[in-house]
Amino acid sequence: MQGKVKAHTENSTGRVTRRSFLSQIGAAGVVATAAPLVAQTQAPATPAETPGAKIEKVEGAVAVTLSVNGKSFSIEVDPRTTLLDGLRETLSLTGTKKGCDHGQCGACTVHINGRRVNSCLTLAIMHDGDAITTIEGLGEPGTLHPMQASFVAHDGYQCGYCTSGQIMSAVALLKEPCGPGDAEVKELMSGNICRCGAYPNIVAAIQHVRNRA
């Protein structure tokens, strides 16, 4: 398991304040979810070149080649490894979030061959050669995907934890049969839970992109 770095926000007296903490979390949410692309403008060619990637041998590991965000990764994983854990723990693509780990919250949504999938419910070895897109592959700083930009413009996030999954589902929705109204959008987005309750802004962000398409 990778180590975690704990960031602190302090005031001039050295104490953490609620205002400074929330301000930093809001800014971090945009970078880490709507645009977690600053640190990874280019996906590395192999996990060995990925900072923090886990490459140690695992007994009984199976070789698999994952095509993620347009790049090919040849890795070895425990056959029980979910695609979610393969992305996060092996390839260090942490924009895809682990929420419930039971396929109920949608925070781990990615695209596989153009279709949205809960990556916690599928095994990495099942997707050898499939085209996988994560939140890191949608856009780049300065050239965000229209849905990413719309989420920022409409404040479609609060804590930001669900935002990458929301955006991945919203982008997939653009290519799915969906009626014009908010109710239809809500129905197709019902698999993505926002515990902060930012649903009106999320729907507004999606409708803005749909209406401009």
Rosetta blueprint (number, residue, H / E / L):
1 M L
2 Q L
3 G L
4 K L
5 V L
6 K L
7 A L
8 H L
9 T L
10 E L
11 N L
12 S L
13 T L
14 G L
15 R L
16 V L
17 T L
18 R H
19 R H
20 S H
21 F H
22 L H
23 S H
24 Q H
25 I H
26 G H
27 A H
28 A H
29 G H
30 V H
31 V H
32 A H
33 T H
34 A H
35 A L
36 P L
37 L L
38 V L
39 A L
40 Q L
41 T L
42 Q L
43 A L
44 P L
45 A L
46 T L
47 P H
48 A H
49 E H
50 T L
51 P L
52 G L
53 A L
54 K L
55 I L
56 E L
57 K L
58 V L
59 E L
60 G L
61 A L
62 V E
63 A E
64 V E
65 T E
66 L E
67 S E
68 V E
69 N L
70 G L
71 K E
72 S E
73 F E
74 S E
75 I E
76 E E
77 V E
78 D L
79 P L
80 R L
81 T L
82 T E
83 L H
84 L H
85 D H
86 G H
87 L H
88 R H
89 E H
90 T H
91 L L
92 S L
93 L L
94 T L
95 G L
96 T L
97 K L
98 K L
99 G L
100 C L
101 D L
102 H L
103 G L
104 Q L
105 C L
106 G L
107 A L
108 C L
109 T E
110 V E
111 H E
112 I E
113 N L
114 G L
115 R E
116 R E
117 V E
118 N E
119 S H
120 C H
121 L H
122 T L
123 L E
124 A H
125 I H
126 M H
127 H H
128 D L
129 G L
130 D L
131 A E
132 I E
133 T E
134 T L
135 I H
136 E H
137 G H
138 L L
139 G L
140 E E
141 P L
142 G L
143 T E
144 L L
145 H L
146 P H
147 M H
148 Q H
149 A H
150 S H
151 F H
152 V H
153 A H
154 H L
155 D L
156 G L
157 Y L
158 Q L
159 C L
160 G L
161 Y L
162 C L
163 T H
164 S H
165 G H
166 Q H
167 I H
168 M H
169 S H
170 A H
171 V H
172 A H
173 L H
174 L L
175 K L
176 E L
177 P L
178 C L
179 G L
180 P L
181 G L
182 D H
183 A H
184 E H
185 V H
186 K H
187 E H
188 L H
189 M L
190 S L
191 G L
192 N L
193 I L
194 C L
195 R L
196 C L
197 G L
198 A L
199 Y H
200 P H
201 N H
202 I H
203 V H
204 A H
205 A H
206 I H
207 Q H
208 H H
209 V H
210 R H
211 N H
212 R H
213 A L
